Amino acid sequence: MQQTFLEYVLDDLQNKQLNFIDCTFVLPSKRSGTFLKKHISNRLEKNIFSPEIISIQEFIGGLSDLKQASNIDLLLLLFEVYKSSNIEDSDDFAAFINWGQTLLQDFNEIDGYLIPASDILNYLSAIKEINHWSTSKDKSELIENYLQLWKNLGTIYNTFYTALLEQKKGYQGLIQREAVKALKNESNPKIRSNPIIFIGFNALNAAESTIIEHCLAQGNTHIYWDIDAYFLNDNVHDAGLFIRNYQNNWPYYKHGQKINSQNNFLKPKNITITGVPKNISQTKYVGQLLKKLGETKEIDLTKTALVLADETLLNPMLNAVPSSIPEVNITMGMPLDKTVLYSFFISYLELHLNVSDQGWFFKRVLELLSNPYTLTLSGEDQGNFAQKLSKDIKEGNLLYINKEALLKYPKAEDLLTLIFHSGKISPIDWINNCLGLIERLKNIYQNEKNALELEYLYRFYTLFNQLGQYLDQVDFVGELRSIKNLFKQLANMESLDFIGQPLTGFQIMGMLESRNLDFDTVIITSVNEGILPSGKSNNSFIPFDVKRDYGLPTYKEKDAIYVYHFYRLIQRAKNIYITYNTEPDVLEGGEKSRLISQLLTDKNLIPHIAHTIATPKISIEAKPLIQMEKDSRFMDDLMAFTEKGFSPTSLTNYIRNPIDFYTRNILKINDLDEVEENIAANTFGTIIHDSLEQLYKPLINQFLTEEHIKSLKEKVPEVVQHHFTQNLSGVDVSKGKFLLVYNVILKYLHNFLDDELRQLKRHEIKILALEERYEEIITVPGVDFPITLKGTLDRVDQFDGTVRIIDYKTGKVEPKNVKVTDWNELITDYDKSKAFQLLCYAYLFSKKHNIGEVQAGIISFKHLGKGLFPFSEEKNTRIHSDTLATFEKYLFLLIQEICNPTIPLIEKAV
């Protein structure tokens, strides 16, 4: 391997005859300090005490008397300052935490860039005053409240700054501003007299620049930039943007010193750029690549790094690393808010945020019950309550789960009392309950000796204790809504750290962890716009032009930081593998990064670069239709089914698709029950059918009168309400979506009864039967076992002396669906299924009552104005004995086909 940057620095210091033990080394991060110690030890002939190796934050912190405060401590203090300001209608903590972080970031930048805060904040206030959306002279109360925050920003900043100084704490920018003030105090003894070596910096803010320039002016300080001449000497290349500025503007370089750049980027290297569809596919591709590299003798995996531009891919990436790689060191934490355990606690929180007088909303309950940690808690000793409760919710259509519903699981009473806390839950109750759940999970995982899960639990145990301490300190986190945002902030900032050996094995790291480190082989993933570089982001209240005028970094400078890291990472590497997502996604990153386009268009790299798209091998083959032979087992099941009876629906299922008939009717495999938050079509139809049956039942064998119908209209609301309760036990029809559905059903039934009234003025109607079940055993030629045909007729009446068989339909029906012109279509075309059903009903009715002529038709509730849609053959709407004889012939043909063991079931494309 060629010389690394850190080795180059140490060689140069030895040439300058500087003793390492006397130096203070200042680096961008602690991680590169570990590698620096390794390189120093390799040069030693005897043991020494390690020189002082510190990060830039530690160095600057030593110049002031301030300690870095945690982000949450800063937010809590800022909220107190904000509440004590002159803003009359201030936000509560839950609302504040959403924008307080942005304000804190702006304060940090203002201080880090040494900008007079009053100047820029007053400027910002004036801009907001000009931009307010009302053109009238007299501002409304809403606008006044909006502008009050901006008018008070200066006061809030000064009070916040002073409060932090009193506590001897600060955020990074404030500490830097105070350090610069301390440097300007000539009597300050804190600046080191021993040699200071600054190594591998790039983007410095004004405070850092001032401090480093001050040290350089002392004469015993050296600074080393990790920059290739290829970027430094190119006036437009973003990788050299910051270092070119220092070269042009720092007095240290104007007075004769020069930046020693390297020349590594144009040395021969192999660059492979691969587009891969979707992020998870990238991890699979990298896993295959690592396996291949591990088998290549020329590649040393201990000098190989995998850099994740999108750090959320860490978990799937760990699963994709092949087991053949003996040692893997992870130099990045996994944020706690990316873990499944975090989703468990958030689901638990959402459960209680959405509780009402009726109980816990089913969606939140199912979400919690489906979490792996709930399933772990719901073991045998707890009666497997998670699976059973999920099933009960779906089967009972429970929109809300109350205490009574939980009494069915006595084995899990203690645990369910903990999860489904009765009464309004306070933030401290929620924290204590979460700690209780952690305790239960800990006992389970200790028995299983699951170290990783125990580590997750310990991190969240610490986090909840932190939350509890914060609640003791403040009195404004009184609602569960507030704790949600605070919990999210903490989980986002805390991470599960992986402990490994940073100096050995294959390295997995984030982009920032790679600073100052060099590898022979580098793999970089997710090199897409919006990820690398990250692109425009609006996490600031300060507009772009104001930032530019005051010298604050804009998105251009922030992009340049990542451009530098990208090129620095590949400048010494021999083998570079870059992957990107070929599927644009505005949330996860768009098209391939401009950095890839720069590499592809660089004429100096053309001999060393290859660009491919990795796609799975796709062969488009026509999916063969399923074909099932009717073996003896099938025939046994079929005979058992025919004994119970063919219904018109089961026969039309066969016409539609024989495989559907087999799965639904023979195997009884139906769709999984789901809770009906919006009413399903079949439930809607059931309520209408059942309501009509209850209304008309007292009138069987009676001639209908206008008085009958008018009395029925009065009973409709009560009857519909009753059947709603029977079919959807957990719903409330007094409000929301179900109130609308309830009113639609009322409207349908009133319209139906109004139509009945109109008919009675000109016709005589007598109800003969309602929802009557018919069953006939028929002998089918060629089938050596009896066949039962069954069906339930919605209504049979006598209309001016003609018997009518009526089927109610709440779905879409057209006259062509009940008309037969080609009898073959009746048993081959599913569009004729409604005609087939009507003929089945007429056939069953005539068999029982020996009536030679009937009329059969459908009443469509979507087209009540069109009246009855009668079955018709050509122009004849009556079903005669000849019609039934023809139907019987085709019915027998269909049943013969179903029962013939030599004719397989062949799938139809539906």
PyMOL commands that set and color helices and strands:
alter all, ss='L'
color gray80, all
select helices_A, chain A and resi 5-15+20-22+30-43+56-63+71-83+93-112+117-131+141-151+153-166+172-184+206-218+229-232+238-249+251-254+279-294+301-303+311-320+336-338+340-353+362-369+372-377+380-382+385-395+403-406+410-419+427-448+451-473+480-493+512-514+544-550+555-571+594-601+606-608+632-644+648-656+658-666+681-699+706-727+736-760+815-818+823-826+830-849+861-866+881-899
alter helices_A, ss='H'
color red, helices_A
select strands_A, chain A and resi 24-27+52-55+67-68+169-170+196-199+221-224+270-276+304-308+328-331+334-335+355-356+359-361+400-401+495-496+506-510+521-525+575-581+609-613+627-628+765-778+787-799+802-809+819-820+855-860+868-870+872-873+905-906
alter strands_A, ss='S'
color yellow, strands_A
deselect
rebuild
show_as cartoon
